[in-house]
Structures are given as structure tokens and as C-alpha cells.
Amino acid sequence: MAESIEPRREIVLDDVHLTLLGTAHVSRVSADQVKKLVQTENFDAIAVELCRSRFNALMDPKSLSQMDLFSVIRQNRVYMVVANLALSAYQQRLADQFGIEPGSEQRTALRLAKERDLPVMLIDREIGITLKRISASLGWWKRYGLFAGLVSAMVTSEEVTEDEVERLKEGDVLETTFAEFASDRRDLYVPLIEERDQYMAAKLRREAARIGAHRVLAVVGVGHMKGIAESLESERSDPAVVLERLEEIPPPSRWPQVLAWGLLALIMAGFAYGFAISPSFGFDLLVSWALITGGLSALGTLLAAGHPLTIVSAFLAAPLTTLNPTLGAGMVTGAVELYLRKPSVGDFSRLRADVSSWRGWWRNRVSRVLLVFLLSTLGAAIGTYVAGFHVAGQLLHSGS
């Protein structure tokens, strides 16, 4: 099938001439078009649709080896890391199936900029901020459903369909991936596309002024061209103000914390009432709580193939962490697993390839630490509700 020449749009802002080149992230033609433009036209700066994190991952795949897993666990960034790994796994599937490495046109632009000693502008918003703003735009149920669907789809053994590849020619990996799991696209469209269009336009304006560029080539996904162009032509606000607004992380909803502390208050009141009935009855309730929460958290750790001592730590930690909404069982089990089974350099170097299959998640020590965190946390969470209903049932039975 013949591919057409990638669309371009010329925009003049004061003394800056911007050339927007719409590219497909899985098209070799796009890389050729970038090369042709840079070689035949006189640009003094090149902008690419990348943030610093994606730039590092694109140019230095070994950057994953610099990840501090202890910090990831301590700062509760495991879900963000897993989502990023899932996206990397999707890219790996594309590369394995079609021999296409997404982002070839961006690599070409960066290589040519380096050869010609041209300044490079990384104009996309940090992927972590985008993912957090996506999460904030969704209800908690859809948020966890999206996360689970994303991970399960990324490690499936099924081949990438032609329809998915066609969508990638109109957008990017982020857009195509998240589109698969949203019944209501509006709550994803705003943070995923509309905001990023505005952000990239503002970043182009700010960076061109900062480095004094007069002729800029911006290599962006064809699906972003219209939004970026409209924002460039209509937005007159200070770009720094626009960027600050779009980088802001929405505060988390208070309802989960209110519900968590409310549930804790009910559970503690139940224990107190049980001890008021009789010390032995109250003790039995505590033992039931420990066995259920600890047992299910240990089961989750076992399913993650955690170290035997990690399984024991899950059993001991969950009864206590489930009574403290600020601390999760996964923080304990993840740290213990990491201490007992330190990942090697090889684990980090193979991480992207390993997470493209279910078996690889368990085989690689890095991803297995993340699995231990996730499954032990899930087990403890389920145990909290199971044990809570058990305690309530025992109390009701004792009063009848």
C-alpha cells in the first residue's frame, strides 16, 4: 500500500517561522520525510514530540537500569512504573511483529540535529504528569479497570491488529493504548490529546523565544497537528502560565481517605465492642482479622512468586497495615523482596523484553518485585473487606 507524503503546516509567529510536520510513529516514510526536510531546508532548531523521560527511554534503553526500586516503592510510584512498562511492552510487540520500532522519525530528527549541531526542543508534557492527570479525570472504578485492562492487553500473546497499526498512524502509542479501554472517550481525550496539544504549542513558543530560533521544524504526530496549530494561532497568554497550569497535578479526591478512615473507625469500634462482650471474644475477633488479612496478603505474595520470607512478611504485616490507611502491605513486601532478591544488571537490561509476556513478569526480578507489591496489596485489600464482614457477622450473631 503506497503511503502519501506526510502533511505539513507553516505558521509564522512574530519573527519565528514554524514548520509542523505531521508524522506516523510507525512509518518509515515519516523518517525519510524528516531527513529530506532537514537536508533541504535551513532550520536553526528542531522540536520533537517527546518529554525528557521518553527521550531518555528512546535514546538510551539502558536508562531503566538506573531505576531506584526502593524509591519507587517508598514513594508509592509502582502503579506508574507498571503502566510505563506496559506501554514499553506494547512497543516491543510492534517491533517483534512488524519490525517497526515506534519513534523512528523522532530518532532521525534527533540524529540529524546532533550532526548539524542544532538545538533540540523536547516539547511534550512529562508522561508521568499526563498519566496522573488521566487518573484524576477518571472515577476510581474506571481508573483501576483501565489499569488492569492496560496491563493485561500489553502482555497478551495475540498479535497487534492492522486496525491498531492504522490508529498508530494517526496518533501515538499513548492514545492508541488508552483508547482500547475507555467506553467514554471524553474523559481521556482532554488530558491525553487536547491538553498535550496546548502544552506543545506553549512549549514551542517558549523554547523558540528562549534560544532565539527563527526557523523551527516541529516533528509531531499527525493527530496532534490540528490542535497544535489552532493553539499556536489563537493562544496569546504567557506560555509559562499555560505550561504551569497544564503541569499541575490535581489534588486527590478526599473520599477514598474519608472512606478508609471511616472503615477503620468502624473496625476498631467492632473490636472494642467485642472486648466489652468478653475478652476472649474480642481476642477471637483479632485473631480472625489477622488470619484473614494476613492470609490473603500472603496468598497474593505467593501468586507473585515471592521469596518464602517475603510471604511470611506479608502474613505478619497485613494485619497491621490494613489498620493504617497511610501504609500498605505492598510497601513492606516489596522492600523485603527487593532486599532478599536484588535484581542484577541483566534483569534491568532484559526488563522491556521480559514484560512483553506473562511469564517474563515472573521471571525478571525487577518486574517480580512490582508484582509482589501489587498482589500483596490486592490480597490485603480484599482481606480487609472479608475480615470486616466476618467481624460484623460475629458481632451481630453474638447480639442475637
Secondary structure, DSSP 8 states (H G I E B T S, - for coil): -------EEEEEETTEEEEEEEE-TT-HHHHHHHHHHHHHS--SEEEES--HHHHHHHH-GGGGGG--HHHHHHTT-HHHHHHHHHHHHHHHHHHHHHS--TTHHHHHHHHHHHHTT--EEE-S--HHHHHHHHHHHS-HHHHHHHHHHHHHHHT-SS---HHHHHHHTTS-HHHHHHHTT-SSTHHHHIIIIIHHHHHHHHHHHHHHHHHT-SEEEEEEEHHHHHHHHHHHHH--S-HHHHHHHHH------SHHHHHHHHHHHHHHHHHHHHHHH-HHHHHHHHHHHHHHHHHHHHHHHHHTT--HHHHHHHHHHHHHHTT-TT--HHHHHHHHHHHHS---HHHHHTHHHHTTSHHHHHHSHHHHHHHHHHHHHHHHHHHHHHHHHHHHHHHHHHH-
